[in-house]
Amino acid sequence: MKSVILTDGGMGQELVRRSKSEPTPLWSARVLIDEPDLVRDLHVEFIQAGARVITLNTYSATPERLAREGAEDLFKSLQKRGVELARQACEQAGDAAVAGCLSPLFGSYAPALTISYQETLDTYRRIVAEQADGVDLFLCETMASADEARAAVTAA
């Protein structure tokens, strides 16, 4: 192996541990609104620990998850906030790439919760459009099914 690239760690779980608020279905998105310094500072800590790639804290900010909680109108502002905080962390802590976050649309490890492939692709394209100008690459993480992964990769 000629090189190793370290990525950040368990952002969501660490935010749950550090946050003053109780976890909710939108916990990582809620922290973007209520405790943005926590997000930025955790990105900084990951960079200082050697991470060369940090991932946007937008895992739960998908249109479907936000709609389920009656907060779909926050989609664009949460995506923007996620990009801003990651970029601020890079400016503060040093060189790191920023990965856009393409998470499962409905929930981690929930393949039964699906919509058509075309609807899934369209949704990922919306997410990519909001993140693309502020990221260096995309991370498709904890995909719930092969079709969901294919749609995320195609959108990216």
CNS distance restraints for C-alpha pairs under 8 A (distance, minus, plus):
assign (resid   5 and name CA) (resid  51 and name CA) 7.44 0.50 0.50
assign (resid   5 and name CA) (resid  52 and name CA) 6.22 0.50 0.50
assign (resid   5 and name CA) (resid  53 and name CA) 7.60 0.50 0.50
assign (resid   6 and name CA) (resid  50 and name CA) 6.65 0.50 0.50
assign (resid   6 and name CA) (resid  51 and name CA) 4.70 0.50 0.50
assign (resid   6 and name CA) (resid  52 and name CA) 5.52 0.50 0.50
assign (resid   6 and name CA) (resid  53 and name CA) 6.61 0.50 0.50
assign (resid   7 and name CA) (resid  51 and name CA) 4.76 0.50 0.50
assign (resid   7 and name CA) (resid  52 and name CA) 5.79 0.50 0.50
assign (resid   7 and name CA) (resid  53 and name CA) 4.61 0.50 0.50
assign (resid   7 and name CA) (resid  54 and name CA) 5.95 0.50 0.50
assign (resid   8 and name CA) (resid  43 and name CA) 7.69 0.50 0.50
assign (resid   8 and name CA) (resid  46 and name CA) 5.51 0.50 0.50
assign (resid   8 and name CA) (resid  47 and name CA) 7.45 0.50 0.50
assign (resid   8 and name CA) (resid  51 and name CA) 5.32 0.50 0.50
assign (resid   8 and name CA) (resid  52 and name CA) 7.67 0.50 0.50
assign (resid   8 and name CA) (resid  53 and name CA) 6.24 0.50 0.50
assign (resid   8 and name CA) (resid  54 and name CA) 5.12 0.50 0.50
assign (resid   8 and name CA) (resid  55 and name CA) 6.97 0.50 0.50
assign (resid   9 and name CA) (resid  46 and name CA) 7.18 0.50 0.50
assign (resid  10 and name CA) (resid  14 and name CA) 6.13 0.50 0.50
assign (resid  11 and name CA) (resid  15 and name CA) 6.09 0.50 0.50
assign (resid  11 and name CA) (resid  42 and name CA) 7.55 0.50 0.50
assign (resid  11 and name CA) (resid  57 and name CA) 7.25 0.50 0.50
assign (resid  12 and name CA) (resid  16 and name CA) 6.28 0.50 0.50
assign (resid  12 and name CA) (resid  27 and name CA) 7.99 0.50 0.50
assign (resid  12 and name CA) (resid  28 and name CA) 6.00 0.50 0.50
assign (resid  12 and name CA) (resid  57 and name CA) 7.60 0.50 0.50
assign (resid  13 and name CA) (resid  17 and name CA) 6.28 0.50 0.50
assign (resid  14 and name CA) (resid  18 and name CA) 6.20 0.50 0.50
assign (resid  15 and name CA) (resid  19 and name CA) 5.63 0.50 0.50
assign (resid  15 and name CA) (resid  28 and name CA) 7.26 0.50 0.50
assign (resid  15 and name CA) (resid  31 and name CA) 7.70 0.50 0.50
assign (resid  15 and name CA) (resid  38 and name CA) 7.36 0.50 0.50
assign (resid  15 and name CA) (resid  39 and name CA) 7.34 0.50 0.50
assign (resid  16 and name CA) (resid  21 and name CA) 7.91 0.50 0.50
assign (resid  16 and name CA) (resid  22 and name CA) 7.52 0.50 0.50
assign (resid  16 and name CA) (resid  23 and name CA) 6.25 0.50 0.50
assign (resid  16 and name CA) (resid  27 and name CA) 7.44 0.50 0.50
assign (resid  16 and name CA) (resid  28 and name CA) 7.95 0.50 0.50
assign (resid  18 and name CA) (resid  38 and name CA) 7.85 0.50 0.50
assign (resid  19 and name CA) (resid  31 and name CA) 7.52 0.50 0.50
assign (resid  19 and name CA) (resid  35 and name CA) 7.60 0.50 0.50
assign (resid  19 and name CA) (resid  38 and name CA) 7.58 0.50 0.50
assign (resid  22 and name CA) (resid  27 and name CA) 7.98 0.50 0.50
assign (resid  23 and name CA) (resid  27 and name CA) 5.10 0.50 0.50
assign (resid  25 and name CA) (resid  60 and name CA) 7.78 0.50 0.50
assign (resid  25 and name CA) (resid  69 and name CA) 7.93 0.50 0.50
assign (resid  26 and name CA) (resid  30 and name CA) 5.85 0.50 0.50
assign (resid  26 and name CA) (resid  60 and name CA) 5.63 0.50 0.50
assign (resid  26 and name CA) (resid  61 and name CA) 7.35 0.50 0.50
assign (resid  26 and name CA) (resid  65 and name CA) 7.51 0.50 0.50
assign (resid  26 and name CA) (resid  66 and name CA) 7.45 0.50 0.50
assign (resid  26 and name CA) (resid  69 and name CA) 7.83 0.50 0.50
assign (resid  27 and name CA) (resid  31 and name CA) 6.31 0.50 0.50
assign (resid  27 and name CA) (resid  60 and name CA) 7.40 0.50 0.50
assign (resid  28 and name CA) (resid  32 and name CA) 6.71 0.50 0.50
assign (resid  28 and name CA) (resid  57 and name CA) 6.55 0.50 0.50
assign (resid  28 and name CA) (resid  58 and name CA) 6.87 0.50 0.50
assign (resid  28 and name CA) (resid  59 and name CA) 6.87 0.50 0.50
assign (resid  28 and name CA) (resid  60 and name CA) 6.12 0.50 0.50
assign (resid  28 and name CA) (resid  61 and name CA) 7.92 0.50 0.50
assign (resid  29 and name CA) (resid  33 and name CA) 6.83 0.50 0.50
assign (resid  29 and name CA) (resid  57 and name CA) 7.36 0.50 0.50
assign (resid  29 and name CA) (resid  58 and name CA) 6.25 0.50 0.50
assign (resid  29 and name CA) (resid  59 and name CA) 7.55 0.50 0.50
assign (resid  29 and name CA) (resid  60 and name CA) 5.87 0.50 0.50
assign (resid  29 and name CA) (resid  61 and name CA) 5.73 0.50 0.50
assign (resid  29 and name CA) (resid  78 and name CA) 6.85 0.50 0.50
assign (resid  30 and name CA) (resid  34 and name CA) 6.09 0.50 0.50
assign (resid  30 and name CA) (resid  35 and name CA) 7.88 0.50 0.50
assign (resid  31 and name CA) (resid  35 and name CA) 4.83 0.50 0.50
assign (resid  31 and name CA) (resid  36 and name CA) 6.10 0.50 0.50
assign (resid  31 and name CA) (resid  38 and name CA) 7.62 0.50 0.50
assign (resid  31 and name CA) (resid  39 and name CA) 7.25 0.50 0.50
assign (resid  32 and name CA) (resid  36 and name CA) 4.73 0.50 0.50
assign (resid  32 and name CA) (resid  39 and name CA) 6.83 0.50 0.50
assign (resid  32 and name CA) (resid  57 and name CA) 7.69 0.50 0.50
assign (resid  32 and name CA) (resid  78 and name CA) 6.88 0.50 0.50
assign (resid  32 and name CA) (resid  81 and name CA) 6.81 0.50 0.50
assign (resid  32 and name CA) (resid  82 and name CA) 6.98 0.50 0.50
assign (resid  33 and name CA) (resid  78 and name CA) 7.67 0.50 0.50
assign (resid  35 and name CA) (resid  39 and name CA) 7.11 0.50 0.50
assign (resid  36 and name CA) (resid  40 and name CA) 6.38 0.50 0.50
assign (resid  36 and name CA) (resid  85 and name CA) 7.37 0.50 0.50
assign (resid  37 and name CA) (resid  41 and name CA) 5.85 0.50 0.50
assign (resid  38 and name CA) (resid  42 and name CA) 6.07 0.50 0.50
assign (resid  39 and name CA) (resid  43 and name CA) 6.32 0.50 0.50
assign (resid  39 and name CA) (resid  57 and name CA) 7.36 0.50 0.50
assign (resid  39 and name CA) (resid  85 and name CA) 6.95 0.50 0.50
assign (resid  40 and name CA) (resid  44 and name CA) 6.29 0.50 0.50
assign (resid  40 and name CA) (resid  85 and name CA) 5.07 0.50 0.50
assign (resid  40 and name CA) (resid  86 and name CA) 6.26 0.50 0.50
assign (resid  40 and name CA) (resid  88 and name CA) 6.96 0.50 0.50
assign (resid  40 and name CA) (resid  89 and name CA) 5.54 0.50 0.50
assign (resid  41 and name CA) (resid  45 and name CA) 6.21 0.50 0.50
assign (resid  41 and name CA) (resid  89 and name CA) 6.99 0.50 0.50
assign (resid  42 and name CA) (resid  46 and name CA) 6.26 0.50 0.50
assign (resid  43 and name CA) (resid  47 and name CA) 6.34 0.50 0.50
assign (resid  43 and name CA) (resid  54 and name CA) 6.64 0.50 0.50
assign (resid  43 and name CA) (resid  86 and name CA) 6.52 0.50 0.50
assign (resid  43 and name CA) (resid  89 and name CA) 5.83 0.50 0.50
assign (resid  44 and name CA) (resid  48 and name CA) 6.10 0.50 0.50
assign (resid  44 and name CA) (resid  89 and name CA) 5.04 0.50 0.50
assign (resid  44 and name CA) (resid  90 and name CA) 7.08 0.50 0.50
assign (resid  44 and name CA) (resid  92 and name CA) 7.14 0.50 0.50
assign (resid  44 and name CA) (resid  93 and name CA) 5.53 0.50 0.50
assign (resid  45 and name CA) (resid  49 and name CA) 6.05 0.50 0.50
assign (resid  46 and name CA) (resid  50 and name CA) 6.52 0.50 0.50
assign (resid  46 and name CA) (resid  51 and name CA) 5.48 0.50 0.50
assign (resid  46 and name CA) (resid  54 and name CA) 7.49 0.50 0.50
assign (resid  47 and name CA) (resid  51 and name CA) 4.60 0.50 0.50
assign (resid  47 and name CA) (resid  52 and name CA) 6.40 0.50 0.50
assign (resid  47 and name CA) (resid  53 and name CA) 7.82 0.50 0.50
assign (resid  47 and name CA) (resid  54 and name CA) 7.48 0.50 0.50
assign (resid  47 and name CA) (resid  90 and name CA) 7.71 0.50 0.50
assign (resid  47 and name CA) (resid  93 and name CA) 6.36 0.50 0.50
assign (resid  47 and name CA) (resid  94 and name CA) 7.23 0.50 0.50
assign (resid  47 and name CA) (resid  95 and name CA) 7.95 0.50 0.50
assign (resid  47 and name CA) (resid  96 and name CA) 6.83 0.50 0.50
assign (resid  48 and name CA) (resid  93 and name CA) 6.45 0.50 0.50
assign (resid  51 and name CA) (resid  96 and name CA) 7.11 0.50 0.50
assign (resid  52 and name CA) (resid  95 and name CA) 7.08 0.50 0.50
assign (resid  52 and name CA) (resid  96 and name CA) 4.44 0.50 0.50
assign (resid  52 and name CA) (resid  97 and name CA) 6.04 0.50 0.50
assign (resid  53 and name CA) (resid  96 and name CA) 5.29 0.50 0.50
assign (resid  53 and name CA) (resid  97 and name CA) 4.62 0.50 0.50
assign (resid  53 and name CA) (resid  98 and name CA) 5.68 0.50 0.50
assign (resid  53 and name CA) (resid  99 and name CA) 6.57 0.50 0.50
assign (resid  54 and name CA) (resid  86 and name CA) 7.32 0.50 0.50
assign (resid  54 and name CA) (resid  96 and name CA) 6.86 0.50 0.50
assign (resid  54 and name CA) (resid  97 and name CA) 6.37 0.50 0.50
assign (resid  54 and name CA) (resid  98 and name CA) 5.13 0.50 0.50
assign (resid  54 and name CA) (resid  99 and name CA) 5.96 0.50 0.50
assign (resid  55 and name CA) (resid  86 and name CA) 7.61 0.50 0.50
assign (resid  55 and name CA) (resid  98 and name CA) 5.79 0.50 0.50
assign (resid  55 and name CA) (resid  99 and name CA) 4.56 0.50 0.50
assign (resid  55 and name CA) (resid 100 and name CA) 6.01 0.50 0.50
assign (resid  55 and name CA) (resid 101 and name CA) 6.23 0.50 0.50
assign (resid  55 and name CA) (resid 139 and name CA) 7.49 0.50 0.50
assign (resid  56 and name CA) (resid  82 and name CA) 5.43 0.50 0.50
assign (resid  56 and name CA) (resid  83 and name CA) 6.27 0.50 0.50
assign (resid  56 and name CA) (resid  86 and name CA) 6.31 0.50 0.50
assign (resid  56 and name CA) (resid  98 and name CA) 7.08 0.50 0.50
assign (resid  56 and name CA) (resid  99 and name CA) 6.26 0.50 0.50
assign (resid  56 and name CA) (resid 100 and name CA) 5.59 0.50 0.50
assign (resid  56 and name CA) (resid 101 and name CA) 5.62 0.50 0.50
assign (resid  57 and name CA) (resid  82 and name CA) 5.59 0.50 0.50
assign (resid  57 and name CA) (resid 101 and name CA) 7.36 0.50 0.50
assign (resid  58 and name CA) (resid  62 and name CA) 7.60 0.50 0.50
assign (resid  58 and name CA) (resid  78 and name CA) 7.11 0.50 0.50
assign (resid  58 and name CA) (resid  79 and name CA) 6.38 0.50 0.50
assign (resid  58 and name CA) (resid  82 and name CA) 6.08 0.50 0.50
assign (resid  58 and name CA) (resid 101 and name CA) 6.24 0.50 0.50
assign (resid  59 and name CA) (resid 101 and name CA) 6.25 0.50 0.50
assign (resid  59 and name CA) (resid 102 and name CA) 7.18 0.50 0.50
assign (resid  59 and name CA) (resid 103 and name CA) 5.45 0.50 0.50
assign (resid  59 and name CA) (resid 104 and name CA) 7.99 0.50 0.50
assign (resid  60 and name CA) (resid  65 and name CA) 6.44 0.50 0.50
assign (resid  60 and name CA) (resid  66 and name CA) 7.60 0.50 0.50
assign (resid  60 and name CA) (resid 103 and name CA) 7.58 0.50 0.50
assign (resid  61 and name CA) (resid  65 and name CA) 6.60 0.50 0.50
assign (resid  61 and name CA) (resid  66 and name CA) 6.14 0.50 0.50
assign (resid  61 and name CA) (resid  75 and name CA) 6.27 0.50 0.50
assign (resid  61 and name CA) (resid  78 and name CA) 6.69 0.50 0.50
assign (resid  61 and name CA) (resid  79 and name CA) 7.20 0.50 0.50
assign (resid  62 and name CA) (resid  66 and name CA) 6.11 0.50 0.50
assign (resid  62 and name CA) (resid  75 and name CA) 6.95 0.50 0.50
assign (resid  62 and name CA) (resid 103 and name CA) 7.79 0.50 0.50
assign (resid  62 and name CA) (resid 105 and name CA) 5.87 0.50 0.50
assign (resid  62 and name CA) (resid 106 and name CA) 7.91 0.50 0.50
assign (resid  62 and name CA) (resid 127 and name CA) 7.40 0.50 0.50
assign (resid  63 and name CA) (resid  67 and name CA) 5.95 0.50 0.50
assign (resid  63 and name CA) (resid  72 and name CA) 5.76 0.50 0.50
assign (resid  63 and name CA) (resid  75 and name CA) 6.21 0.50 0.50
assign (resid  63 and name CA) (resid 105 and name CA) 7.64 0.50 0.50
assign (resid  63 and name CA) (resid 123 and name CA) 7.43 0.50 0.50
assign (resid  64 and name CA) (resid  68 and name CA) 6.16 0.50 0.50
assign (resid  64 and name CA) (resid  72 and name CA) 7.62 0.50 0.50
assign (resid  64 and name CA) (resid 105 and name CA) 6.16 0.50 0.50
assign (resid  64 and name CA) (resid 106 and name CA) 6.22 0.50 0.50
assign (resid  65 and name CA) (resid  69 and name CA) 6.56 0.50 0.50
assign (resid  65 and name CA) (resid  72 and name CA) 7.92 0.50 0.50
assign (resid  65 and name CA) (resid 105 and name CA) 6.87 0.50 0.50
assign (resid  65 and name CA) (resid 106 and name CA) 5.91 0.50 0.50
assign (resid  65 and name CA) (resid 107 and name CA) 7.93 0.50 0.50
assign (resid  66 and name CA) (resid  70 and name CA) 6.21 0.50 0.50
assign (resid  66 and name CA) (resid  71 and name CA) 4.78 0.50 0.50
assign (resid  66 and name CA) (resid  72 and name CA) 4.57 0.50 0.50
assign (resid  66 and name CA) (resid  73 and name CA) 7.96 0.50 0.50
assign (resid  66 and name CA) (resid  74 and name CA) 7.47 0.50 0.50
assign (resid  66 and name CA) (resid  75 and name CA) 7.12 0.50 0.50
assign (resid  67 and name CA) (resid  71 and name CA) 5.46 0.50 0.50
assign (resid  67 and name CA) (resid  72 and name CA) 4.49 0.50 0.50
assign (resid  68 and name CA) (resid  72 and name CA) 8.00 0.50 0.50
assign (resid  71 and name CA) (resid  75 and name CA) 7.72 0.50 0.50
assign (resid  74 and name CA) (resid  78 and name CA) 5.89 0.50 0.50
assign (resid  75 and name CA) (resid  79 and name CA) 6.27 0.50 0.50
assign (resid  76 and name CA) (resid  80 and name CA) 6.14 0.50 0.50
assign (resid  76 and name CA) (resid 130 and name CA) 6.79 0.50 0.50
assign (resid  77 and name CA) (resid  81 and name CA) 6.03 0.50 0.50
assign (resid  78 and name CA) (resid  82 and name CA) 6.08 0.50 0.50
assign (resid  79 and name CA) (resid  83 and name CA) 6.43 0.50 0.50
assign (resid  79 and name CA) (resid 127 and name CA) 7.85 0.50 0.50
assign (resid  79 and name CA) (resid 130 and name CA) 6.33 0.50 0.50
assign (resid  79 and name CA) (resid 131 and name CA) 6.58 0.50 0.50
assign (resid  80 and name CA) (resid  84 and name CA) 6.19 0.50 0.50
assign (resid  80 and name CA) (resid 130 and name CA) 7.12 0.50 0.50
assign (resid  80 and name CA) (resid 131 and name CA) 7.34 0.50 0.50
assign (resid  81 and name CA) (resid  85 and name CA) 6.12 0.50 0.50
assign (resid  82 and name CA) (resid  86 and name CA) 6.31 0.50 0.50
assign (resid  83 and name CA) (resid  87 and name CA) 6.16 0.50 0.50
assign (resid  83 and name CA) (resid 131 and name CA) 6.91 0.50 0.50
assign (resid  83 and name CA) (resid 134 and name CA) 5.87 0.50 0.50
assign (resid  83 and name CA) (resid 135 and name CA) 7.35 0.50 0.50
assign (resid  84 and name CA) (resid  88 and name CA) 6.07 0.50 0.50
assign (resid  84 and name CA) (resid 134 and name CA) 7.97 0.50 0.50
assign (resid  85 and name CA) (resid  89 and name CA) 6.19 0.50 0.50
assign (resid  86 and name CA) (resid  90 and name CA) 6.41 0.50 0.50
assign (resid  86 and name CA) (resid  98 and name CA) 6.80 0.50 0.50
assign (resid  87 and name CA) (resid  91 and name CA) 6.29 0.50 0.50
assign (resid  87 and name CA) (resid  98 and name CA) 7.45 0.50 0.50
assign (resid  87 and name CA) (resid 134 and name CA) 7.79 0.50 0.50
assign (resid  88 and name CA) (resid  92 and name CA) 6.15 0.50 0.50
assign (resid  89 and name CA) (resid  93 and name CA) 5.84 0.50 0.50
assign (resid  89 and name CA) (resid  94 and name CA) 7.84 0.50 0.50
assign (resid  90 and name CA) (resid  94 and name CA) 5.21 0.50 0.50
assign (resid  90 and name CA) (resid  95 and name CA) 5.89 0.50 0.50
assign (resid  90 and name CA) (resid  96 and name CA) 6.00 0.50 0.50
assign (resid  91 and name CA) (resid  95 and name CA) 7.59 0.50 0.50
assign (resid  97 and name CA) (resid 135 and name CA) 7.53 0.50 0.50
assign (resid  97 and name CA) (resid 136 and name CA) 5.92 0.50 0.50
assign (resid  97 and name CA) (resid 137 and name CA) 7.79 0.50 0.50
assign (resid  98 and name CA) (resid 134 and name CA) 7.77 0.50 0.50
assign (resid  98 and name CA) (resid 135 and name CA) 5.06 0.50 0.50
assign (resid  98 and name CA) (resid 136 and name CA) 5.41 0.50 0.50
assign (resid  98 and name CA) (resid 137 and name CA) 6.79 0.50 0.50
assign (resid  99 and name CA) (resid 135 and name CA) 5.57 0.50 0.50
assign (resid  99 and name CA) (resid 136 and name CA) 5.90 0.50 0.50
assign (resid  99 and name CA) (resid 137 and name CA) 4.88 0.50 0.50
assign (resid  99 and name CA) (resid 138 and name CA) 4.95 0.50 0.50
assign (resid  99 and name CA) (resid 139 and name CA) 5.86 0.50 0.50
assign (resid 100 and name CA) (resid 128 and name CA) 7.72 0.50 0.50
assign (resid 100 and name CA) (resid 131 and name CA) 6.17 0.50 0.50
assign (resid 100 and name CA) (resid 132 and name CA) 7.38 0.50 0.50
assign (resid 100 and name CA) (resid 135 and name CA) 5.62 0.50 0.50
assign (resid 100 and name CA) (resid 136 and name CA) 7.51 0.50 0.50
assign (resid 100 and name CA) (resid 137 and name CA) 6.11 0.50 0.50
assign (resid 100 and name CA) (resid 138 and name CA) 4.40 0.50 0.50
assign (resid 100 and name CA) (resid 139 and name CA) 5.87 0.50 0.50
assign (resid 101 and name CA) (resid 138 and name CA) 6.11 0.50 0.50
assign (resid 101 and name CA) (resid 139 and name CA) 5.36 0.50 0.50
assign (resid 101 and name CA) (resid 140 and name CA) 6.49 0.50 0.50
assign (resid 101 and name CA) (resid 141 and name CA) 7.43 0.50 0.50
assign (resid 102 and name CA) (resid 124 and name CA) 7.19 0.50 0.50
assign (resid 102 and name CA) (resid 127 and name CA) 7.49 0.50 0.50
assign (resid 102 and name CA) (resid 128 and name CA) 7.92 0.50 0.50
assign (resid 102 and name CA) (resid 138 and name CA) 6.89 0.50 0.50
assign (resid 102 and name CA) (resid 139 and name CA) 5.92 0.50 0.50
assign (resid 102 and name CA) (resid 140 and name CA) 4.69 0.50 0.50
assign (resid 102 and name CA) (resid 141 and name CA) 6.31 0.50 0.50
assign (resid 102 and name CA) (resid 152 and name CA) 6.52 0.50 0.50
assign (resid 103 and name CA) (resid 108 and name CA) 7.99 0.50 0.50
assign (resid 103 and name CA) (resid 140 and name CA) 6.01 0.50 0.50
assign (resid 103 and name CA) (resid 141 and name CA) 5.27 0.50 0.50
assign (resid 103 and name CA) (resid 142 and name CA) 6.51 0.50 0.50
assign (resid 103 and name CA) (resid 143 and name CA) 6.52 0.50 0.50
assign (resid 104 and name CA) (resid 108 and name CA) 5.93 0.50 0.50
assign (resid 104 and name CA) (resid 141 and name CA) 7.19 0.50 0.50
assign (resid 104 and name CA) (resid 142 and name CA) 6.47 0.50 0.50
assign (resid 104 and name CA) (resid 143 and name CA) 5.10 0.50 0.50
assign (resid 104 and name CA) (resid 144 and name CA) 6.00 0.50 0.50
assign (resid 104 and name CA) (resid 148 and name CA) 7.34 0.50 0.50
assign (resid 105 and name CA) (resid 120 and name CA) 7.88 0.50 0.50
assign (resid 106 and name CA) (resid 110 and name CA) 7.32 0.50 0.50
assign (resid 106 and name CA) (resid 113 and name CA) 6.39 0.50 0.50
assign (resid 106 and name CA) (resid 114 and name CA) 7.57 0.50 0.50
assign (resid 107 and name CA) (resid 113 and name CA) 7.80 0.50 0.50
assign (resid 107 and name CA) (resid 144 and name CA) 7.55 0.50 0.50
assign (resid 108 and name CA) (resid 142 and name CA) 6.13 0.50 0.50
assign (resid 108 and name CA) (resid 143 and name CA) 7.00 0.50 0.50
assign (resid 108 and name CA) (resid 144 and name CA) 6.20 0.50 0.50
assign (resid 109 and name CA) (resid 142 and name CA) 6.86 0.50 0.50
assign (resid 109 and name CA) (resid 143 and name CA) 6.99 0.50 0.50
assign (resid 109 and name CA) (resid 144 and name CA) 4.79 0.50 0.50
assign (resid 110 and name CA) (resid 144 and name CA) 5.47 0.50 0.50
assign (resid 111 and name CA) (resid 144 and name CA) 4.73 0.50 0.50
assign (resid 111 and name CA) (resid 145 and name CA) 5.46 0.50 0.50
assign (resid 115 and name CA) (resid 119 and name CA) 6.29 0.50 0.50
assign (resid 115 and name CA) (resid 120 and name CA) 6.31 0.50 0.50
assign (resid 116 and name CA) (resid 120 and name CA) 6.15 0.50 0.50
assign (resid 117 and name CA) (resid 121 and name CA) 6.06 0.50 0.50
assign (resid 117 and name CA) (resid 147 and name CA) 6.60 0.50 0.50
assign (resid 117 and name CA) (resid 148 and name CA) 7.27 0.50 0.50
assign (resid 117 and name CA) (resid 151 and name CA) 6.82 0.50 0.50
assign (resid 118 and name CA) (resid 122 and name CA) 6.07 0.50 0.50
assign (resid 118 and name CA) (resid 151 and name CA) 7.98 0.50 0.50
assign (resid 119 and name CA) (resid 123 and name CA) 6.17 0.50 0.50
assign (resid 120 and name CA) (resid 124 and name CA) 6.27 0.50 0.50
assign (resid 120 and name CA) (resid 148 and name CA) 6.73 0.50 0.50
assign (resid 120 and name CA) (resid 151 and name CA) 6.27 0.50 0.50
assign (resid 120 and name CA) (resid 152 and name CA) 7.96 0.50 0.50
assign (resid 121 and name CA) (resid 125 and name CA) 6.12 0.50 0.50
assign (resid 121 and name CA) (resid 148 and name CA) 7.97 0.50 0.50
assign (resid 121 and name CA) (resid 151 and name CA) 4.66 0.50 0.50
assign (resid 121 and name CA) (resid 152 and name CA) 6.59 0.50 0.50
assign (resid 121 and name CA) (resid 154 and name CA) 7.41 0.50 0.50
assign (resid 121 and name CA) (resid 155 and name CA) 6.28 0.50 0.50
assign (resid 122 and name CA) (resid 126 and name CA) 6.40 0.50 0.50
assign (resid 122 and name CA) (resid 155 and name CA) 7.88 0.50 0.50
assign (resid 123 and name CA) (resid 127 and name CA) 6.48 0.50 0.50
assign (resid 124 and name CA) (resid 128 and name CA) 6.06 0.50 0.50
assign (resid 124 and name CA) (resid 151 and name CA) 7.02 0.50 0.50
assign (resid 124 and name CA) (resid 152 and name CA) 5.71 0.50 0.50
assign (resid 124 and name CA) (resid 155 and name CA) 5.76 0.50 0.50
assign (resid 124 and name CA) (resid 156 and name CA) 7.82 0.50 0.50
assign (resid 125 and name CA) (resid 129 and name CA) 6.00 0.50 0.50
assign (resid 125 and name CA) (resid 152 and name CA) 7.97 0.50 0.50
assign (resid 125 and name CA) (resid 155 and name CA) 4.98 0.50 0.50
assign (resid 125 and name CA) (resid 156 and name CA) 7.35 0.50 0.50
assign (resid 126 and name CA) (resid 130 and name CA) 6.49 0.50 0.50
assign (resid 127 and name CA) (resid 131 and name CA) 6.35 0.50 0.50
assign (resid 128 and name CA) (resid 132 and name CA) 5.45 0.50 0.50
assign (resid 128 and name CA) (resid 155 and name CA) 6.74 0.50 0.50
assign (resid 128 and name CA) (resid 156 and name CA) 6.23 0.50 0.50
assign (resid 129 and name CA) (resid 133 and name CA) 7.87 0.50 0.50
assign (resid 131 and name CA) (resid 135 and name CA) 6.31 0.50 0.50
assign (resid 132 and name CA) (resid 136 and name CA) 7.84 0.50 0.50
assign (resid 138 and name CA) (resid 156 and name CA) 6.52 0.50 0.50
assign (resid 140 and name CA) (resid 149 and name CA) 7.05 0.50 0.50
assign (resid 140 and name CA) (resid 152 and name CA) 6.53 0.50 0.50
assign (resid 140 and name CA) (resid 153 and name CA) 7.08 0.50 0.50
assign (resid 143 and name CA) (resid 148 and name CA) 6.28 0.50 0.50
assign (resid 143 and name CA) (resid 149 and name CA) 5.58 0.50 0.50
assign (resid 144 and name CA) (resid 148 and name CA) 6.47 0.50 0.50
assign (resid 144 and name CA) (resid 149 and name CA) 7.54 0.50 0.50
assign (resid 145 and name CA) (resid 149 and name CA) 6.27 0.50 0.50
assign (resid 146 and name CA) (resid 150 and name CA) 6.07 0.50 0.50
assign (resid 147 and name CA) (resid 151 and name CA) 6.17 0.50 0.50
assign (resid 148 and name CA) (resid 152 and name CA) 6.20 0.50 0.50
assign (resid 149 and name CA) (resid 153 and name CA) 6.11 0.50 0.50
assign (resid 150 and name CA) (resid 154 and name CA) 6.02 0.50 0.50
assign (resid 151 and name CA) (resid 155 and name CA) 6.08 0.50 0.50
assign (resid 152 and name CA) (resid 156 and name CA) 6.15 0.50 0.50
